[in-house]
Amino acid sequence: MNSSRRSFLRNSAFGLGALAFASPALQSLAAVKYKKLVGVQLYSVRDDMRKDPQATLNALAEMGYKYVEHANYVNRKFYGWEAKEFRKRLDDLGMKMPSGHTVMGKLHWDDAKNDFTDLWKYTVEDAAVLGQELVISPSIDMGIRKDKNLLLKYMDIFNKSGELCNKFGMRFGYHNHDFEFSEKLEGELLYDIMLNNTDPKLVAQQLDIGNMINGGGVPAEVMKKFPGRFVSMHVKDEVPAKTGHEHFESTILGKGSGQIDVQALVKLGDKEGGTKHFIIEQEAYQGLQPLDCMKENIAIMRGWGYK
């Protein structure tokens, strides 16, 4: 993930105000039955969403996308809209928001009160208004991941976030990047520490197969090591990166250079990973227009039997 994406995520983690709405689908976690779906991470069309979010959503709906995942939550607004307004606009297009990205960090936990700050409580409440199934933190602060005791503390906080999300009929989730597979604490991979210290019933995993290979992880091996843990997958294909510090960059599905057998991994997630949400994400475009890439990506997924 490039530096602009990290900056974008850091700036998307804040919210103010109060809200008293709960998900219309409020239910116990045990009763949640995730529907298999294909969606798109709106960061894939970030510039279009910044310029004209309504026109961009219209274009995605016209392509056949029924599910989108947000990556913009600032001052209790999604792409400039309050939660109720954003949901209405999605409803009008026949679209839903099954999951969204907001980084959970130190600003979201109050040690003195041993409780979440309002910043995180509002994040969960607004996600419920959108009808989300998953509230996903797409990274973790560098300061946390460099200290094993602090990391373990935040894994306990992750579990508590799962309990909070459960009250709204949702589940908390975590989305990996590359560092979880390249960094160790006391000889143990960060990802192993994280999954071994979170309750699968409370904390789902969103497996980003592209980020993983940048860190040296092998998606098939990870899915087999932690079967059934990956409710959601960021479906990506990769080519060698020409710029930046990362080895690979994303491209249109099926057009990579062999680093990932995307179709095989999608089927493995479906069969063994517990995957129900297949979220297309493409962050680099090799000179093509992002919306044109999204149109091709969904056509390829449909050709693989996922609609």
N, C-alpha and C positions, 0 to 999 in steps of 0.2 A: 504494500500500500504506500502511495507516495505521500510526501510531506503535506501537500495541499489537502489530501483526504484527512490526514490526522488533524490538521488545523480546523477543517470543516467540522469534524466530529467533536473536537473540544468546544467549539462555539455553539454546538447544538445541545449542550447538556444543561441549560439553565431555564428555569421557568418561575413565574411569580403569580400570586393570586390564590383563589380558592375555588373548589368545584365540588358539587354534591351528587354528581351523576354516577351511576354504575352501569356496567355492561348489560344490555338487554338479555344477553345470554348468561347471566349470572348463574353459576352452578359450581358444584364441588369438582375439584380436580379429578377425582376418581371417575366422574361421569363424562369428562371431556373425551370426545372422539374426533380426532383431527381428520379433516377431509383432505384427500390428496388433491394438490393444486399446483399450478404453474403460475408464477408471478414474476415481477420485475422489480429489482432494487432501483429506486428513483435516482440514486447517485449515478446510475448509468447514463442518465440524461440530465445531469445536474445543471449544465449551462442553459438548456432549454427550460428547465423548471425555474431557474432564476429569472429568465427573461419573460416568460409567459406560462405560468404553471397551468392555467386552465386549458390553453391551447395544446400544451404538451399532454395533459391527461386525455384530452379529446382524441389526440392522435394515437395514443396507446390503446384507448378503448376501440378505436376504429380498426386497429390491427388485430384485435381479439383478446387483448389482455383484460382479465377480470379481477386480477389481484395485483396490488402494488405494495411495496415495502418502503416506508419513509426513511430518510436520513437527514431530516431537518426539523428540529424542535427547538425553537428559540423564544423565550418570553411567553411560553404557553401557546405558541402558535406554530402551525405546520405550514411551511411555505407561505407564511403571512396570514394564514387563516386560523381562527380559533377552532378547537376540536369539533364542535357541533357543526360549524360551517363547512369544514373540510369533509366531514362525514356526509353532509347533504350533497356536496358536489360529487363525491364518489357515488353515492346512492343514485343520483340523477343519471350517472353514466353506467349504472349496473355494475359498479366496481366495489371491491371490498379491500380492507387493510388488515390482513391476518397477522402482520408483525411489523415492528418498527425498531429503529436504532437510536438509542440515546445512551451515551457513555455513563456508567455509574463510577463515580470517583469519590475522593475524600470530602468534597462539598456536600455529598448526599448522606453522610452518616455523622451523627452527633454523639461523640464518645461520652460526654457528660450526661446526656439523657438516655444513652444506650438505645437510640432509636433513629429512624431515618429523619432527615430534615424535610421541611416542606417541599424543597426542590424535587426530591425523589417521590414524595407522596403525590404531588401534582402530576409528575410524569406518569405514574401508574394510573391515576384517575383519568387523565386525558386519553391514555391508551385505551382504557375501558370504554370511553365515549366513542372512540373510533371502532369499537367492536373487535379489537385485537385478541388473538389467542396467545401471542408471545410478546413479551417486553424484553428486548434484546440489548444487552450492553456489548457494543462492537469493539471494545478494547479495554485495557486496564492501565492505570497510571504507571509510569515507569518507576516511580518511587515505591509503589506497592510490590511490583514484580521483582525488585532487587533485594527484598528482605523477606526471607522465608516465613518468619513469624508474622510479619504484617500480611503477607499473602494468605497464610492460613486464616488469619483473622478475617480477611475479606471474603474468603470462601465461606466462612460462617455467615457473614453478612449477605452473601449471595443466597444462601439457604433461607435466611430471613426474608430476603426480597421475594423468594419463591412463595413463602407463606403469605406475604402481603399481596402479591399478584393473585394468589389462589382465592383470596377474599372477593376478588372481582371476576372470578371465573377464568382467570388467565394463568400463565406460567412464565416465570422468569427464564431468560436464556442468555447464553454467551456465544459470541462470534469470534472465532480465532483469526489471528494474523500470522505472520511468519515467526515472530520471536518465541512463541510457545514451543516451537520445534527446534530452535537453535540455542536457546538459553537454558541453563540448568542452575539449580540451587542445591547445594550439598550432593551433587552428582545425579540429581533426579530432574528429568525434563519438566519444565513448567506445566506443560499440558497434562502430564501424568499427575502432578501434584493437584492441579485444579480438578480433574475429573475424579480422582480418588478421594477428594475431600468435599465434594458437593453431592447432595442427595438427588439421584436421578428423577425422583418424583417431584422435586421442586425446581430443579435447574436443568433445563433442556440445553442441548448444544446445537449451534448452527455451524455446520462444517463448511468452511470456505476452502474448496479444494485447490484453488489457485494460490491463495496466500500460503497454504500449507506447503506446497512444493517449493516455494521461495525460501522457506525455512529449513528445507531438507526433509520434511515429513513425507510419508508415503500414505496417501488417503486410504487405500484398500487395507493396509496393515492396521491403521488406526481404527477403522470401522470394525474390523474383526477383533481388535483388542478390547473395544468397548461396545459390544453389540447392543443395538436398540437405543443408544443414547442420542442419536442425531435426528431429532424431529424435523429439522430444517437443513437445507443444503444450499449454499451459494454455488450455482452451476456456472462454471467458467472453463474456457479453454485458454491455452497459453502459447505464446511464441517468445523466443529470446528477445529480451529488452535491448533496445538500441541506445537508450539514455537512462540516466538515473542509477541508483545503487542496487536495484533489484535485478535478479538474474532473468526473470520472465515478466511479460506483461500480457494482459488479457486480449483476446481476439474473438471473432465470431465463432460460435460453437461448430466443432467439426473441422475447423480450418487451422488448428494448431500444428505445432511441429513435432508432435509425438510425445511431449512431456506428460500429457494426460490423455487417457482414453476416456473421454467424458461420458460417452454413452454407456460404457461398461460400469463406470463409477455411479452413474445415476441408477442403473439397474441394481447394483450392489447395495446402494443406500436403500432402495425400495425393498429389497429382499432381506437384508441383514441389519441395515443401519437404523431401521425404524423411521425412515424418512417419509414425511407426508408433504412437506412444503418444499418445492423445487423452485428456488428464486434465481432467476437469471441476473447475472451482474457482469457488466463489461466496462472497464475503466479506461481502456486505450482503444483506439479505433483505426490505426494505420491509414490515416488520411480520409476515412469515410465519415459520413454524418452519423452521430449517435442514434438518431431515430431510425435511420435506414438499417443500422446494425440490429436494433431491437426487433424490427420487422422480420429480418432474416432469422434471428435467434428463435423467435416463437414458432416460425414455420419449421425449423429444424427439430425443435422439441416435439411438435405435433407429429413429425415424421417418425420420431422414435416411439410414438404411442402415448405421449403425455400431453394432455390438453387442459 
